[in-house]
Amino acid sequence: MTETQNQRAGFAAIIGAPNAGKSTLVNRLTGTKVSIVTQKVQTTRFPVRGIAMEGDAQIVLVDTPGIFTPRRRLDRAMVASAWGGADDADVVVHLIDAASHIAAEGRDGQAADRRSAEDTETIIAALKAAGKQVILALNKIDGMRRDTLLALSHALFETGVYSEVYMISALSGDGVDDLKQRLARAMPEGPWLYPEDQSADVPMRVLAAEITREKVYLRVHEELPYSAAVETTSFEDKADGSARIEQTIYVERESQRPIVLGKGGQTLKWIGQKSREELIELLDRPVHLFLTVKVDPKWQDSRALFAQFGLDYDV
């Protein structure tokens, strides 16, 4: 038998409401940072293919944008991208924030919890309409009572759209190994799609832009609404082995520009420093990073930015 005859490879899509923990789960399964994780919901704008190895199986993870009720062109493209990722996968995991779902049912439930529960109901209805059965993963179970989790699991299983249930904590790793082994068994037989040591299938200039966008939200997540984008406008390999990267941070209003810049440019300097540190570690070589902040009220209608993220502008 050749070395490839025992191999399995395929695609596993992780779908769910915004902030269900999809990016954290993909990062946990791959063992490295593939998708950005911030306090903001809807931070993932395009399917990130993380690559996880489990025995002879290679699992290509599609971390889809959160599925929610779309209002803008970008929203529609993100939701279409999420369902597209699910349609093309060999196995689909519906990730639900268990704590948020339970909280939404209580009288003191926050608006964010109720929105998350409503988005979950939207996903369940769409799965029913499509006649799909997927794997249910209840996430963020840390500290939750077992009887509460079992009741939630039973109620969701009664919808008929789930083949099995896993209870996990993507943050701590509890239960994730069992889910990973299940995904490995679902992969069809065939040679690996990527080299064994590769952890992601994302163009470097896109990943670089996502890293900087994460730093923007980490620093100004309270002051800046969800209305910023980062585009890598230049990525140049220098003769000395270093990389020269130019990026533009787009905001929608003039009043948002000083928020990103900060007093004396200190906020932008912090963003650039943190992004450069991570890029140096990722690329394993010196990085020269140059950031510009531009105001563009219509950046969400930019075909170039949609193309960068692999989203369909005309959806």
C-alpha positions as CSV (number, residue, x, y, z in Angstrom):
1,M,0.0,0.0,0.0
2,T,1.2,3.5,-0.7
3,E,1.4,6.1,1.9
4,T,-1.7,8.0,0.5
5,Q,-4.0,4.9,0.6
6,N,-4.8,5.4,4.2
7,Q,-5.3,9.1,3.9
8,R,-8.6,11.0,4.2
9,A,-9.3,14.6,3.4
10,G,-12.3,16.9,3.1
11,F,-14.1,20.0,4.3
12,A,-15.8,20.7,7.5
13,A,-17.9,23.9,7.8
14,I,-18.5,25.6,11.1
15,I,-21.7,27.7,11.0
16,G,-23.5,29.7,13.7
17,A,-24.7,33.0,14.8
18,P,-22.2,35.9,15.2
19,N,-20.1,35.5,18.3
20,A,-20.9,31.8,18.8
21,G,-17.2,31.1,19.0
22,K,-16.5,29.8,15.5
23,S,-13.1,31.5,15.1
24,T,-12.0,30.3,18.6
25,L,-13.0,26.7,17.7
26,V,-11.2,26.8,14.3
27,N,-8.1,28.1,16.1
28,R,-8.4,25.4,18.7
29,L,-8.8,22.6,16.2
30,T,-5.8,23.7,14.1
31,G,-3.6,24.5,17.1
32,T,-2.7,27.8,15.7
33,K,-4.1,31.2,15.0
34,V,-6.0,31.2,11.7
35,S,-9.0,33.3,12.2
36,I,-9.2,36.6,14.2
37,V,-11.0,36.7,17.5
38,T,-12.3,40.0,19.0
39,Q,-15.0,41.3,21.2
40,K,-17.0,42.4,18.1
41,V,-19.6,40.2,16.5
42,Q,-19.3,39.4,12.8
43,T,-15.5,39.8,12.8
44,T,-15.1,36.9,10.3
45,R,-15.9,38.3,6.8
46,F,-14.9,35.5,4.6
47,P,-14.5,31.7,4.9
48,V,-11.1,31.0,6.4
49,R,-9.7,27.5,5.6
50,G,-7.9,26.3,8.6
51,I,-6.2,22.9,8.3
52,A,-6.4,20.4,11.1
53,M,-4.7,17.0,11.2
54,E,-6.1,14.0,13.1
55,G,-4.3,10.7,12.5
56,D,-4.5,10.0,8.8
57,A,-7.2,12.6,8.2
58,Q,-6.8,16.1,7.0
59,I,-9.8,18.3,8.0
60,V,-10.0,21.6,6.0
61,L,-12.1,23.9,8.3
62,V,-14.3,26.5,6.7
63,D,-14.8,29.2,9.4
64,T,-17.8,31.0,8.0
65,P,-19.1,34.5,8.8
66,G,-21.8,34.6,11.4
67,I,-25.3,33.9,9.9
68,F,-27.7,36.7,10.8
69,T,-30.5,38.7,9.2
70,P,-28.7,40.8,6.5
71,R,-29.4,44.5,6.1
72,R,-26.6,45.9,4.0
73,R,-24.7,44.7,0.9
74,L,-21.8,43.5,3.0
75,D,-24.2,41.6,5.3
76,R,-25.8,39.9,2.3
77,A,-22.4,38.9,0.9
78,M,-21.3,37.5,4.3
79,V,-24.4,35.4,4.9
80,A,-24.3,34.1,1.3
81,S,-20.6,33.2,1.9
82,A,-21.5,31.3,5.1
83,W,-24.2,29.2,3.4
84,G,-22.0,28.6,0.4
85,G,-19.3,27.3,2.7
86,A,-21.8,24.9,4.3
87,D,-23.2,23.7,1.0
88,D,-19.7,22.8,-0.3
89,A,-18.6,20.9,2.9
90,D,-18.5,17.2,3.6
91,V,-19.7,17.8,7.2
92,V,-21.3,20.8,8.9
93,V,-21.2,21.8,12.5
94,H,-23.7,24.2,13.9
95,L,-22.1,25.9,16.8
96,I,-24.4,27.5,19.4
97,D,-23.4,29.7,22.4
98,A,-25.2,27.6,25.1
99,A,-24.9,30.2,27.8
100,S,-26.2,32.9,25.6
101,H,-29.1,30.7,24.4
102,I,-30.1,29.9,28.0
103,A,-29.9,33.6,29.0
104,A,-32.1,34.6,26.1
105,E,-34.9,32.5,27.5
106,G,-34.8,34.2,30.9
107,R,-36.5,37.4,31.9
108,D,-33.2,39.1,32.4
109,G,-31.8,38.1,29.0
110,Q,-29.8,40.8,27.3
111,A,-30.6,42.1,23.8
112,A,-27.4,40.5,22.4
113,D,-28.5,37.1,23.8
114,R,-32.0,37.5,22.3
115,R,-30.5,38.4,18.9
116,S,-28.2,35.4,19.1
117,A,-31.1,33.1,19.8
118,E,-33.1,34.6,17.0
119,D,-30.2,34.1,14.6
120,T,-30.0,30.5,15.8
121,E,-33.7,30.0,15.0
122,T,-33.1,31.5,11.5
123,I,-30.4,28.9,10.9
124,I,-32.5,26.0,12.2
125,A,-35.4,27.1,9.9
126,A,-33.0,27.2,6.9
127,L,-31.6,23.8,7.7
128,K,-35.1,22.4,8.0
129,A,-36.1,24.0,4.7
130,A,-33.0,22.4,3.0
131,G,-33.7,19.0,4.6
132,K,-30.2,19.1,6.1
133,Q,-29.0,17.2,9.2
134,V,-25.8,18.6,10.8
135,I,-23.8,18.1,13.9
136,L,-24.8,20.3,16.9
137,A,-22.0,21.7,19.1
138,L,-23.0,23.5,22.3
139,N,-20.2,25.9,23.1
140,K,-19.2,28.0,26.1
141,I,-20.4,25.3,28.6
142,D,-17.9,26.3,31.3
143,G,-19.7,26.5,34.6
144,M,-23.1,25.5,33.3
145,R,-25.2,22.9,35.1
146,R,-25.4,19.6,33.4
147,D,-29.2,19.3,33.7
148,T,-29.5,22.7,32.1
149,L,-27.3,21.6,29.2
150,L,-29.1,18.3,28.8
151,A,-32.5,20.1,28.6
152,L,-31.2,22.6,26.0
153,S,-29.6,19.7,24.0
154,H,-32.9,17.8,24.1
155,A,-35.0,20.8,23.0
156,L,-32.6,21.6,20.1
157,F,-32.4,17.9,19.0
158,E,-36.2,17.8,18.8
159,T,-36.0,20.2,15.9
160,G,-34.9,17.3,13.7
161,V,-32.0,19.1,12.1
162,Y,-29.2,17.5,14.2
163,S,-27.7,14.0,13.8
164,E,-25.7,14.2,17.1
165,V,-24.7,16.6,19.9
166,Y,-21.3,17.6,21.3
167,M,-20.8,19.8,24.4
168,I,-17.6,21.8,24.2
169,S,-15.6,24.8,25.3
170,A,-13.6,26.1,22.4
171,L,-11.8,28.4,24.8
172,S,-10.6,25.8,27.2
173,G,-10.6,22.9,24.8
174,D,-13.0,20.7,26.8
175,G,-14.8,18.2,24.5
176,V,-13.0,19.6,21.4
177,D,-10.9,16.4,20.8
178,D,-14.0,14.2,20.6
179,L,-15.5,16.6,18.0
180,K,-12.2,16.6,16.1
181,Q,-12.2,12.8,16.0
182,R,-15.8,12.8,14.7
183,L,-14.9,15.3,11.9
184,A,-11.9,13.1,11.0
185,R,-14.2,10.1,10.6
186,A,-16.5,12.1,8.3
187,M,-13.6,12.9,5.8
188,P,-13.8,11.0,2.6
189,E,-10.9,8.7,1.6
190,G,-8.3,10.4,-0.6
191,P,-5.0,12.1,-0.6
192,W,-4.4,15.2,1.6
193,L,-5.3,18.5,-0.1
194,Y,-2.4,20.5,1.6
195,P,1.1,19.8,2.9
196,E,1.0,18.3,6.4
197,D,2.7,21.3,8.0
198,Q,0.3,23.9,6.5
199,S,-2.2,25.4,8.9
200,A,-4.2,27.7,6.6
201,D,-5.2,28.4,3.0
202,V,-5.5,32.2,3.1
203,P,-3.6,34.6,0.8
204,M,-0.9,36.3,2.9
205,R,-2.0,39.8,2.0
206,V,-5.5,39.0,3.2
207,L,-4.3,37.4,6.4
208,A,-2.1,40.5,7.1
209,A,-5.1,42.8,6.6
210,E,-7.2,40.7,9.1
211,I,-4.4,40.8,11.7
212,T,-4.3,44.6,11.5
213,R,-8.1,44.7,11.6
214,E,-8.1,42.6,14.8
215,K,-5.7,45.1,16.4
216,V,-8.0,48.0,15.4
217,Y,-10.9,46.4,17.2
218,L,-8.9,45.3,20.2
219,R,-7.8,48.9,20.8
220,V,-11.0,50.9,19.9
221,H,-13.8,48.4,20.2
222,E,-15.8,50.6,22.5
223,E,-15.4,53.9,20.6
224,L,-15.6,52.6,17.0
225,P,-18.8,51.0,15.7
226,Y,-18.5,48.0,13.4
227,S,-17.5,50.2,10.5
228,A,-13.9,49.7,9.6
229,A,-12.0,47.7,7.1
230,V,-8.3,47.1,6.3
231,E,-6.9,46.6,2.8
232,T,-3.3,45.5,2.1
233,T,-2.4,47.8,-0.8
234,S,1.2,46.6,-1.2
235,F,3.1,43.5,-0.1
236,E,6.7,43.6,-1.3
237,D,9.5,41.1,-0.7
238,K,12.7,43.0,-0.2
239,A,16.2,41.9,-1.3
240,D,17.4,41.7,2.3
241,G,14.7,39.1,3.1
242,S,12.3,41.4,4.8
243,A,8.7,42.3,3.8
244,R,7.4,45.8,3.2
245,I,3.6,46.0,3.7
246,E,1.4,49.0,3.1
247,Q,-2.2,48.9,4.4
248,T,-5.1,51.3,4.5
249,I,-7.6,51.4,7.4
250,Y,-11.0,52.6,6.1
251,V,-13.5,54.3,8.3
252,E,-17.0,55.6,7.3
253,R,-17.0,59.1,8.9
254,E,-14.5,61.9,9.5
255,S,-15.2,61.8,13.2
256,Q,-13.9,58.2,13.3
257,R,-10.5,59.0,11.9
258,P,-9.1,60.7,15.1
259,I,-10.4,57.7,17.1
260,V,-8.1,55.4,15.0
261,L,-5.2,57.9,15.0
262,G,-5.4,58.7,18.7
263,K,-3.7,61.6,20.5
264,G,-0.5,62.4,18.7
265,G,-1.0,59.3,16.6
266,Q,-0.4,57.0,19.6
267,T,-3.4,54.7,18.9
268,L,-2.3,54.0,15.3
269,K,1.3,53.5,16.5
270,W,0.0,50.8,19.0
271,I,-2.0,49.1,16.2
272,G,0.9,49.1,13.9
273,Q,3.3,47.8,16.5
274,K,1.1,44.9,17.6
275,S,0.2,44.0,14.1
276,R,3.9,44.1,13.0
277,E,4.9,41.9,16.0
278,E,2.4,39.2,15.0
279,L,3.3,39.5,11.3
280,I,7.0,39.0,12.2
281,E,6.2,35.9,14.1
282,L,3.9,34.6,11.3
283,L,6.3,35.3,8.5
284,D,9.5,34.5,10.5
285,R,11.3,37.5,9.0
286,P,11.6,41.3,9.5
287,V,8.4,43.3,8.5
288,H,8.2,47.0,7.7
289,L,4.5,48.0,8.1
290,F,3.1,51.3,7.0
291,L,-0.5,52.2,7.9
292,T,-2.7,54.9,6.5
293,V,-6.2,55.9,7.7
294,K,-8.7,57.0,5.1
295,V,-12.4,58.2,5.3
296,D,-14.6,56.5,2.8
297,P,-18.4,56.5,3.5
298,K,-18.9,53.9,0.8
299,W,-16.1,51.5,1.6
300,Q,-18.7,48.8,2.2
301,D,-19.6,49.1,-1.5
302,S,-16.0,48.7,-2.7
303,R,-15.7,45.9,-5.2
304,A,-12.0,45.7,-4.5
305,L,-12.5,45.0,-0.8
306,F,-15.2,42.4,-1.6
307,A,-12.7,40.8,-4.0
308,Q,-10.0,40.8,-1.3
309,F,-12.2,38.8,1.1
310,G,-13.5,36.5,-1.7
311,L,-17.1,37.8,-1.3
312,D,-19.7,38.1,-4.0
313,Y,-20.4,41.8,-4.6
314,D,-23.5,41.1,-6.6
315,V,-25.2,38.6,-4.3
